């Protein structure tokens, strides 16, 4: 980064709507800009402030973005601007920028805002010529400011911008929706009611679709895939069947832009009248409205916005006069840069496809993430009648192993329903491998997993017991129940257990079956996967608690909080939690530290306390050091901070494992488990094809796999190949992607450190990206 110092100031603008999580992007752009030596400006009230100039354009300082991570909306304001749509308005805006030496723009908004920014860039040289001719700027100023560079970040709860898996604000909006749905489900269950919920999204059904997946809704209506003719009868039949199965409530989710095949709106009132008229069910309508836009940003949005903010500054620093305007976005777990207008044009093509009733094209144009969400919902929500099911005659067992993690139940529900749809008989194993050896195995059916998505912990029960010492009994139970495949959902014990089962194949033919593991642990310490089910819920628990702890010191003297997180030897929760909560330091096992590092951190925090901040936050992973314990660090900070700040400590403990799963964990668990079951079906068909012997399966390394997220895609990896990537003593992968976030965390906390740009996004074309990302979630 030191080699690409800014040559001109960076301009930061918001426009159009308020979107939760934007302030994290503001903070990241300002602090990264200052870190690389740039002068950073706020422009208040979006494009209107750029046109009006004056006090609307102010230089930003490091301190001006303190204590804003947890604040929703945007602290620098947002406004619609008719003036900027005119040539005269853009001319005034250009003058205001040139007068301050600004030639780099970072714009956060939707497709309208970003299209306006691109038009401004295309007109830039002509606007400068006009200003020279009118005598408002000199020829020399025109030459100095001849190029305007633009980088966009997409801020929209609708997630309707093509080229990115998730826009800033979407995850927080899903949190608001799921909080409401979970609350409504309790009253609906009590009174045996049907609820019709309308969610936002304009002409995009993402919020409706993902919230339907996350809460197990009975029916969802979205604009990209209108229901076929006769849908009214089908929906009523399904609601009636669910009631007949003793389900006491029905949830129908309607996107605000929902339409039928004739492009006529489908409203919540229409749905309510239909249900009351045809079924006589007690039905209520809830329109969530602008509650979806407000509230505290989720951990995911804070991290996404921080990563994208830093990426935006790097893109501006590397831009040349010939570089097209780009947007920084997320593909899987990887930052990418895409040409702005390619994304805008693709987004506009979606609406055109819907207007022309090419709905399958509209779904495809939305991207693979949207398409997979829709396909997964169809798999899980519509139960086929027995005559429609393929008859595979295969028995598949599913079990949870290790510590409980929020989202496990969503994963089990998905596996059971996809397995039944594939024609398998599904068996649930209680209490992990310990229950397996005791014969705690029973068939589990479609209706048995109803309502599981929103429940925390493990309803199947889970234990840390490994299979090796019970291997004979487990093999016997496999034989008794004729188990043809295994799906193991869990943490590091599940990973070790799968290895032990594979190793036992030479002794027990019963284990010569397809076996796949889905990672589920709050520690996020599984080799072969960037993310685990449950980690996002734990991060939100840490972030929410840190927000409350910091707020507890509001109005008091300067105070520093020492907070201990879980994770075993894995520092993921401490590091990413620190980034999301705006911590000053995070101590982890993977990055060794000594007393000099601790002293340096104390001095750094003391200096900040004297000049700017009132509250400090330090996170410590539970196993980061044998000697530098939480108590030791607390006492050190207390002693060295005397006269400047006082200290408090807090051990978060098992609250990180509890609670309802976050929308991300529900959705991730649902989709990854569905993919695992489809892999099992494929393997069963291959391995039990006529003439194929089990011995072939025994020698096949890829019949015992871990399904994990690697950068952009979900990948099946033979567990035997992951051995070399594993530190078995400390139960962590030898290489962990999130360690690259630590310099970012330190930069945003005002430390002088180096930042590796080798992993930053490169400019790609949206079509090429789609082709590469064939296995993305």
N, C-alpha and C positions, 0 to 999 in steps of 0.2 A: 504493500500500500504506500510505503514511503516513496516509491518511485513514480507514483501517479498523483502527485499533489495537485489540487485544484488551481486553475489559473483564473477563475472568476467565481463570483458568489453563486450559491445555490438558492433557488427560490422554492418555497414550499407553499402549496395551495390546496385548499379544499373547495369542493363545489357540490351543488345539488343537495343531497340529503345528509342527515346525521347518520353515522354508522358506528356501532359499538366496536371498539378496538382501534379506531383511527388514532387515538392519542398515543398508543404504543408506537405506531409508525412515525408520528411527529417526533417523539422522543428519540427514536433510533436515527432518523435522518439528521436531526439537529446535532446529536452527539457524535455521530460518525463523521458528519461534515466538519465539525470543529476539530475532531481528532486528526483528520487529514489536512488541516490547515485552511479550510474554506471559510468564507464568511456566509452565514446562513440567515435568511430572512423569513419571517412569517408574513403572509398576506392574509389579513383578516377579511372575513366575509367573501371568500372565494374570488371568482372573477370580478365581482362587483368591486371588491377592494383593489384589485389590480387596475381596473379602469379609473376608479376615483383617486387612487394614490394617496398622498398625504400621510396621515397617521395610520392608515390601514396597512402600510408596509413598514415593518419594524425589524430591526436586527434581533436575532434570537441569541440568547446566551445559554450556557450549560445549565444554570440554575432555573431558567425560565421554563424548563420541561421537567422539573422535579415534582414528585408526588402526583403524577398524572396517569400512571399506568392503570390504576383501578377506576379511573373516571370514564364514564360512558360518553358517547357523543364526540364532539370535537371542541376543544377549548379555544380554537382560533376562529370559530364561527363558520357558517356555511350559508350561501344564499343563491337563489336563482338570479340570473343577470341577463336582462334583455339587451342591455347596451353592448355586451360582448358579442352578441350575434350580429351586430352591425359593423361595417368596415370602420366607421368613425370611432366606435368604442374600442376596437382592437388597435387602432392607431394611437389612442390615448394610453392604452395599456403598454404598448411598445415604448412610448416616450418615458413612462414611469419606470420601466425596467432599465432602459439605457441610462437614465439619469443616476441610477444606483449601481450601474455596472453589472447588472444581472443578465447572464446568458445561459443559465442552466435552470430548467424547470422540473420540479418533482410534483406531479399532479395526482391527487388521490380522488377517485370518483368512479362513476359508472361510464357506460359507453358514450353517453352524450358529452360528458365532461372531457373525456379523453379524445373524442373526435374534434371537439372545439380546440383543444390544445394542439392537435396535429395541424388543423387548418391555420392556426396562429403561426406555427413553425413554417408552413409552406409559404405564407405571406410575408414572412419576416424581412427578407431582403427588400421587397417592394415597399413595405412600411417604413423601413429605414431610409430608402430613397426619398419617399414623400416628406419625411421629417427633415432631411437635409435640404430639400428644395424649399421648404417653408421656413428654413432658418432656425428650427427648434433644436437641432443638434448639428455638430460640425461634421465635416467629411472624415476627419480623423476618428471621431467617436463612432461613426458608421463602420469604418474599417476595423476598429478594435472589437466591436460587438457584431461582427458580420455573420456569425453562426449562432443559432439558437438550438440548444440540445434539450430534448424532452424525454423523461422517463415517467411512466405511469405505474401506479399501483391501483388495483381494482378494489374499491370499497363499496360493497353492496350486500345487503342481507339476502338478496334474491338469488345470488350465485348464478347469474344469467349470462356471464361473460365467457365466451368460448376461449379455450386455451389454458384455463386454470382449473384445477380440481376444486379449489375452495377460495372464495374471495373473503377479504377482511370483513368480519361482521356476521358471516353466515353461521358459524358455530355458536356464537353468543345468541343469535336469534333462535337457533334450535334448542338451546338451553331454556329460553323463555317459554317456547312452545311446549317442551316436554314437561317442564314444571307445572304448567297449567293442565296438560293432559293427565298427568299422574294424579293431580288433585281432583280433577273431574271424575276420574275412574273410580275413586272411592265413593263419591256420592252416587254415581250411576249404578254401582254395584249394590249399594244399600237399597236403592229405590227401584231397581230393575228398569232403568231408563236407557233410551237411545240418545246419544249426543251427536250433533252435527257441528263440527268445528270448521271455521273458515280461517285459513292462514294466508299471510301475504305472499308476494312473489311476482306480482304483475302478470306477465305472460309466461313466466317460468314456473314449473311445478316442482322444483327441487325441494323447497322447504316442506311442501305437502308430502312428497314422496318419501323423503328421509324420515320425517316425523312419523309417517305411517309405518315404516319399517321399524322405527325405534320403539313404538308403543304397541305394535301388533294390531293396528286398526283393521276393522272388518272390510272397509271399502275406502278407496281413495280416488279422487277425481282430479286430473291434471290436464292442462291445455295441450301438452305435446301428444297425448294419447287419449283422445276422447273415447268414451265407451261406445261399443257397437250398438246398433239398433236392437231394441229389446232389453237394454241394460236395466231398465226400471224393474222388470219382472225378475231378472237374475239377482239383482241386489236384494230385493225383498225376500226372495227364496233363501238367499244366504243368511240374512238376518234371522229369518224364521228357523232355519236349521240350527243356527248357533243357540237360539233360545231353547230349542228342543233338546240340545245337548247339555242343558242346565247352565248355560252361560248367562249370567244375570245382567249383562250390559252389552251395548253395541256402540262402537265408535266409528263415525264416518268423517273423514277429513277431506275438505274441499279447498282447492287452491282458488284464490280470488279471481284468477283468469280462466277457470274451468269452462269448457265448452263441449257441445255435443258434435256429432259428425257433420252437422249443418252449420257449424260455427256459431250456434246460438248459446248464450250464457247459461250455465247451470248454477243456480244460486242455492244458498243454504235453505232459504224459505221453500224453494221448490222441492228440495230433498225432504224437508220436514213434512210438508203437506202430503207428499207421496207416501212416506212411512206411516203417517197417521191414517191416511185414507185406506191404504192397502192392508196394513197389519194391525192398526189400532194400538200401536206401542206408544207409551208415554215418551214424548220426544222433546228435546230442548236444543236450542241453537246458541252457540257461543262464537262471537266474532272477536278474535284476539286483538286485532287492530295494532295500534302503535306501541303496545306493550312489547312487541317483538323487536322494536328498534332501540329500546332503552335498557337500563340496568348495567350491572358491572360486566366488563368483558371477561370471557372465559379464558382459561389458561392457554388453550389452543390459539385463540385469536391474538393474545398478547405475544406469543412466541412467533406466530406466523407474521404478524405486523412488524416485529422487531427484526426478524430475518429478512423480510422483504425491504424494510427501510434501509438496512445496511447494503443490501444488494442494489437498491436504486442508486445510492450514492456511488458505489463502485461503477455502475453502468454509466453514470454521468461523467465520472472521472476518465473513463476509457473512451468516451465518445469522441468521434472526429466529425468534421463537417459533412462527410458522406454517410455517416451512420444514421439509419432510419430511426424515427421515434419508436421506442419499444415499451413493452410492459414487462415488469418482473412478476412472475407467477409461480405457482406450486404445481408440480407434477409428481404424484406419489409423495415421496419425502425429499424430492430434489427441487432446488431452485432453478428456474429456467428464465430465459429472456426471449420474448417473441415480438415480431414486428407488430406495432400497435394496430395499424390499419388492417392487417390480415385478420387479427382477432375481431376487430369491429365488423369487418365485412362478413366473417363467419357468423357472428352473433346476429347480424341483420338477415342472413340467409335462413336462420332458424324461423324467424317471424314470417318471412316470405313463404317458406315451406308450409307453415301452419295455415296461412291465408289461402294457399292453393290446395289445402287439404292433403298435402303429402306428409302425413303424420309420422310414418316410419322414417322418412328422411329427417324430419325435425328431431326425433329422438337420437338418431345417429349423429347429427350435427352438434347436438348438445355435448357430445363427448362420451368416451367409454365409461367414465365413472357414472354418469347419469344413466346410460344404457344398462350397466350392470346392476345399478340400484333397482331399476324397473324390472329387470328379469328376475332378480332375487325376490322382489315383492310378489311377483306373479307366482313364483314357485311356492312361497310360504303361505299365501293368503287363500288360495283356491284349492280346496281339497277335491281330488278326483274321486269319482265313484269307483267301487271295486272293479267293475267291468272295464274301466278305462286304464287301470293301472297295469304296467308290465309285471309279469310274474317271474321274478328272478330266482326265487327260492333260496336267497342268501340271507343269512342272519348277521347283523352288524351290531356290535356292542359299543357303547359310548360311556366314558367315565371321566371324572375329574380327579386330578392328582396334584398334591402340593397344597399350599396355602390358598384360601379363597381369594378370588379377585372379582370385582364388579364387572359384569359382562359375561361371566361363565354361563349363566342361565340362558342368555340370549343365544349363545353359541350352541348350547345343547338343544334348545328349541329348534334352531335352524337345522341342525344335523338330523334330528328326528323327523322333521317334516319333509326335508329334501330326500332322506332315505326312504320314507314311505312312498313319496312321489316316484322314486326310482324303482319301486316294487320290492324293496327289502323289508324284512321283519326286523324292527329295531328293538334292542335290549338296553336297558339302563342298569349300570353297575353302581351300587351305593358305596360310599366310603373308599373310593379308590381301589388300589391293589389289595388292601387289607380286606375290603368287602368282597373283592373278586375271589380271593382264596376261600372265603367263608360261604360262597354261593349266594351272596346278596345280589342276585341278578333277576330281573323280571322284564317282561315285554312292556314297552312303552308305546302308547298310541298317540295319534294326532291330537286329540282333545286333552290329553294328559299334560301337555306343555303349554296350554292356553294361558296367557297372562304372565308368562315367565320373563319376558324381555325387560320389564322394569324392576325386577327384584334383584337385590344385591346378594352377595355371598354365593353359596353353592347349594341349590335345593337337592341335588343328588347326594350331597355330602362328599367331603374330600379329606384325604389323609396324606401325610408325607411318606408313608411306608413304601419302600422299594420292593419290587417283585422277587429279587434274587433268592431270598430265604424262603419264599413261598412258591417257588417256581413249579414244583410238582403239583401242588394243589390247584394253582391257576391253570395249568395245562389240563388237569382233570376237569375243571369247570368249563374250559373251552370245548372239551370233547363232549361233556354232558349236554351242553346247550348248543352244540354244533355251530360255534361262532366262526364265521368265515372272514371277518375283517374287524379291525379295532380302530376307533377314533379316541385318542387321548387328549384331553384339554387340560392344560396345567402349566406349571412353572418348571424350575430346574429339575425337580424330582421326576416330572413326566419325561423330560429329556433323557435323564439317566435310566429311567424305567424302560423306555423304548429301546435303548441300547442293550439293556440286560435281556429283554425279550428276544431281540434279534440274535444275541450271542447264544441263547438257549435253543435256537432252531436245530442245531446239530443233534441235540438230545431229545427234543420234543417236536414232532412233526406238526403239532397243533399250532405252533407259532409261525408256521410257513404260510402266513396269510398276509394280505395287504394291511399295513399299519401306518397311520399318519398321526402326527402330533400338531396341535394348534397351540401356540404360546399364549398363556394367560397367567400373568403375574404382575403385581404392582411394581416389582423391582426392575422390570424390563431388562433382564440379564440373560436372555436366551440367545445362544449363538445361532446365526442364520436368520435373524429377524431384527429389523430396526425398531419395531414396535411390538408390544404385547397387549393383549386384552387386559384391562384393569389399570394400566399405567396412567391413562388420561384422567380417569376418575380420581386416582390418588393425587395427581398433579393439581386438579381443581380443589381438592380438599386442602392441600398445602397452600395454594394461592389464596383461597378464601380465608384460611386461618391467619396467614401472614397479613392480609389486608386488615383483619379485625385487630390483630395484635398491634399493628402500627397505629391504627386509629385509637386504640386504648391510651396511647401516649399523647394524643392530640391536646394541645393547650397546656401540657406539662413541660418540665424542663427537658433538655436534650437527653435522649435515651437510646440505647442500643439493645437489640434483642438477639440472643443466641438461640437458634432453633435446630433441634435434632430431627432428622428425617429417617425413614426406613430405607431399605434397599440392600441389606447385607453388605457385601463389599462393592456393590455397583453404585456409582455416584450419579446415576441418571436423575433420580428424583431431586437430589440436592442441587445439581447443576441446572437442570431445566426449570425446577421450581424457583431457583434464584433468579434466573432470567425473566420468568413470568412475574415474579413479585418485586423485581427491582432491587435485589439484595446487593450488598457491597462486597461480599465474599462468600465462597462456598468451598468447604474443605472436603476432599474426597480421597479415597484410597488410590485411585488411578493416577493422581497427580501428587506425588510425595511432597511433604512440606516439613519444615523444621521450625525451631524457635525464632530464627531470624525472619522467616516468612510471616510468622504470627506477629512479631514486633513491627514489621513493615506495614502489615495490614492495619494494626492499631494506630500507628502514626498517620497513615493515610486517612483513616476514618476520623481521627481527631482533627486533622487539618480541615476536612470537609465540614465537620460539625461546627468549627469555629467560624467558617465563612458562609455556609449556605444551608445545609440540611438540618432538620430538627430530630429526625428519627433514623436510626441505622438498623440494618438487618444483616445477620450473618447466619448462613445455613451450614450444618455439619452432618455429613453422612454418618450413620450409626457405627460403622466399622472402619472409618477413615484412618484411625490411628489407635494403637493400644494405649499409648501414654498421653497423647493430647486429647483427653476426653472432653465431653461437653462441660463438665464441671471445671476442668483445668482452663479451658478457653474462656469460660464465663468469669473465673477469678482473675485471669490475666487481663481481660478487657476492663473489668471492674477496677483493678489496681492502676493500670496504665491510663485509664480515662478519667481518673479523679480530677475534679475541678472543671471538667469539660462535659462529661456525660456520665450517667449512671447506667447500670446494666440489669437485664432480666433474662432468664432462660426459660425455655419451654421444650418439652419432649412431646412431639405430636403422637407418637405411638400408633396403636391400631385403628385410630380414627381414619388413617389413610387407606385402610382395607375395607372400611364399611361404607354404608350409604347406598343410595340408588345409583346405578351405572349412568355415566354421562352419555349424551347422545352419540358421541364418537365411539365409545366402547360398545354401545348397543349395536350400532351400525357395523362397526369393524368386526365384532364377534359374529354377527349374523352372516355377513358376506364371506368372511374367511372360512367359517364352518361349512357354509353351503358349497364353497369351492372344494373343500376337503372331501365332502361326501361325493361330489361328482367325480373326483379323482379315484375314490374307492370303487365306485361303480365301474369306471373305466378299467381299473386294474382287475377287478373280479371277472369282467367279461374276457379280458385278455388271458388271465391265468387259469381260468377254469373252462376255457374253450376245449372242445373235444380233442383228445389226444395230448393235451399238455399236462405234464406231470408236476406234482407239488415240489419235487426235487429241483425243478427249474426255478421255481419261485424262491426256494431256499438259497440258491446261488445268486439270486438277483439282488443287487445292492439297492436298487431303487424301489423295492417293495416295502421298505421301512423308511419313511420320509418325515421331514419337518416342513410344514408350510409356513413360510415367513415372508415379511415384506422387506424387499431389498431395493432401496432407493425408489424406483418408479413402478415396481411390479411385485405381485405375489408370486413366489417361486417355490417349487418343491425341491428339497435338497435331501439326499440320502443322509441319515444321521451318522453313518460311518465316515462320511467325508467331512463332517463337522468336527470330528475329534481333534484335528490339528488346529482348529480355530478356538479351542476351548481351554481356559485355565480352570481345571477341575478342582484345584485346591481352594481357590477363592470363588468358584462358581460364577465366573463371568466370561464373556468373550475376550479373546486376546486383542481384538481391534473393535472399537466402538465409535460409531459415526458421531454421536453427540459430543464427543470430546472436542470436535471442531467448533462447537458453540461456546466453549469456555473463553477463548480470546474475545469473542463478541460480548459475553457477559462482563468481562473485565473492562473493555473499552467503554461500555455504557455506564460502568461504575467509576469512570475517570482514572483508570490505571493506564500507565504508559506501557504498552505491550505491542508485540508484533501481531499482524493479522495475515493469515495465509489466504491468498486470493485464488489459489489453484483449484479450489472446489467451488468457486463462484460460477454462476450460470453463464452459459455462452448463448449467443444469439442463434436461435433455431427458427425454422419455418413451421407453421402450425400443421401443415399436411405431413411433413416429415416426422414431426413429433407424434402425430396420431399413429403413423405406421410403426414407429419404434415401440410405442406404448401398448402393444397388443394384449398384454396381460395385466394392465393396471386395474386397480380396484374400481 
